[in-house]
Amino acid sequence: MANLIVGELAFQLIEELRPLAERIKRRDRSLADQLVRAASSVALNIAEADYSDPGTKRARLFPAAGSANEVRAALRVAVAWGYCVAGEAEGARGLLDRAIAML
């Protein structure tokens, strides 16, 4: 059940990040690509964990947490470079905090 909830958070995160990724892409294509790949990795690793044996499940959830933290760092970098303002990333940061705590 927890994987279903955190999996849904991962998709909400992607929806929240979509406009930010587009904005960041106009200024830094590489950072936007890394942000998108990391966010996709969160969702994909959680989905893979849902249908895995217990050992593999754990092995998929750790990379999901690492990728979520990478998304958080990419947002901080984007804010630091002025590609977006902190308030624009607040919704995504809240979802990341929740997802990381669950993972």
Secondary structure, 3 states (H helix, E strand, C coil): CHHHHHHHHHHHHHHHHHHHHHHHHHHCHHHHHHHHHHHHHHHHHHHHHHCCCHHHHHHHHHHHHHHHHHHHHHHHHHHHHCCCCHHHHHHHHHHHHHHHHHC
